[in-house]
Amino acid sequence: MPADIHSHGPETGPDGEPIPPDPAAVARRRTAVRMMLVLLVPVGLATLVGLFLLWPSGGQTAAQQAAESFLPPGTTFPEATVASLEPYECAAATGEAPAQICARAVMVVAEGPSAGDYVQVELPPEVIAEGVAEGDELVLSRDPGVETGEPGYAFQDFPRGTPIVVLSLAFVLVVGVVARLRGLLALLGLGFAFAVLMQFMLPALLDGGPPIWVSLVGSSAIMFVVLYLAHGFSARTTTALLGTLFGLALSAVLGALSVAVARLTGFSSEEAVTLQQFDPTLDFSGLVLAALVVAGLGILNDVTITQASAVWQLHEASPEAGWLELFRRGMAIGRDHIASTVYTIVFAYAGASLPLLLLFELYQRPFWTTLTGSEVGEQVIGTLVAGVALVLAVPVTTLIGALVAAAASSATPAQPPAEEPAPAGARIGDRPAGRRPTDDPAPRVRGDGPAGGGAPRPRDPR
């Protein structure tokens, strides 16, 4: 039975007739629904108002205008095939380091206005080290050459369309086969999340919107749609949504305090420095805070929906359990979940920063200096903020689920079965349907009754 406050069917008595609903149970269910609506409706309305007020103007931002000077208008990225390759030594060997090999490649452009043209491109040593050979396809950048009159070509990247498409199809297939409709709806929700990120959050941040409010409004909109789309409209999903919203708000508050106290400038990466060149007026400390909120979306969703499901499954198994018992048992599951998820957060950040950690290992900097530096310190603070929000979201979600489940319970106190009148034509000693022979208060002995050769039983005087 799905864990939904509307999923309990009418109970029936021994005669098959429906039992009138308990007025107290109906009142509890209505109270539970009102309680969730009182909490969610204002948040939903605030999210819609925030989307309206913070929606980007649609005009070209200062960063976009500055970026055009770095990337000439009309630049395209066509694929081309290597027709010939001429390697040469571009850096002599030094010590134990071998010589670096570059190459001049003649390539045939495969698409765009110059399709079919032969162009010469210089390939750096890191590209040649990947084993580039004749017949391979590469992605080039094509400068239309508005000033010179001749287009210019340079190596851009390796084409990765085929493996990405194949893996995407495999991912969708596996999710559809294993998780079925719910998994496909989750993928649809993921597409909506990317749409909000690309159409609202990123343009609003570039447009100078307040990062903390942009991230909270965008994350709230994503969670409202993603959770209900993937898990359906139910008390369980609403419980998870409330816990997730609490975790997001807590992440924003703790993140704002941590960024201010730790004086995180937001310039710990080359990308941030490049972005500052495009638009130095952006709030880079605020961008660190926005990243903290967005980074916690997935893990919070995972924890809260798991806790909500656990509470409602416990409620289904023991409808008579009170909210305190549900909370206690739910937290027993939540503690195990917290222990495993903390590792997930730490290792995710460590994996993302692995090249940076390798550089610090080479530099032989003191551990404490490395840990508190801007590059690693920003990741450490992000991990700690996400961890605190995650841990506190577990008891909050569990408590909300226990209260709502207990309030929405439609279980009525069990009544002892009434003495049923014997049906017409029945004999004393006949066993009612469904009763085991050992449950008969007067078991028949061998020879009892006409079938056994004994005296017949007297007929029921009734």
Sequence and secondary structure as in RCSB ss.txt:
>XXXX:A:sequence
MPADIHSHGPETGPDGEPIPPDPAAVARRRTAVRMMLVLLVPVGLATLVGLFLLWPSGGQTAAQQAAESFLPPGT
TFPEATVASLEPYECAAATGEAPAQICARAVMVVAEGPSAGDYVQVELPPEVIAEGVAEGDELVLSRDPGVETGE
PGYAFQDFPRGTPIVVLSLAFVLVVGVVARLRGLLALLGLGFAFAVLMQFMLPALLDGGPPIWVSLVGSSAIMFV
VLYLAHGFSARTTTALLGTLFGLALSAVLGALSVAVARLTGFSSEEAVTLQQFDPTLDFSGLVLAALVVAGLGIL
NDVTITQASAVWQLHEASPEAGWLELFRRGMAIGRDHIASTVYTIVFAYAGASLPLLLLFELYQRPFWTTLTGSE
VGEQVIGTLVAGVALVLAVPVTTLIGALVAAAASSATPAQPPAEEPAPAGARIGDRPAGRRPTDDPAPRVRGDGP
AGGGAPRPRDPR
>XXXX:A:secstr
    TT     B TTS B    HHHHHHHHHHHHHHHHHHHHHHHHHHHHHHHHS   S  HHHHHHHHHS TT 
B  EEEEEEEEEEEEE  BTTB  EEEEEEEEEE SSTTTT EEEEEE HHHHTTT  TT EEEEEEE  TTTSS
 EEEEEE   HHHHHHHHHHHHHHHHHHHHHHHHHHHHHHHHHHHHIIIIIHHHHHTT  HHHHHHHHHHHHHHH
HHHHHH SSHHHHHHHHHHHHHHHHHHHHHHHHHHHHT  S SSHHHHHHHHH TTS HHHHHHHHHHHHTHHHH
HHHHHHHHHHHHHHHHH TT  HHHHHHHHHHHHHHHHHHHHHHHHHHHHHHTHHHHHHHHHHT  HHHHHHSHH
HHHHHHHHHHHHHHHHHHHHHHHHHHHHHHHHH               TT  TT   TT  GGG SS   TT SG
GGTS        
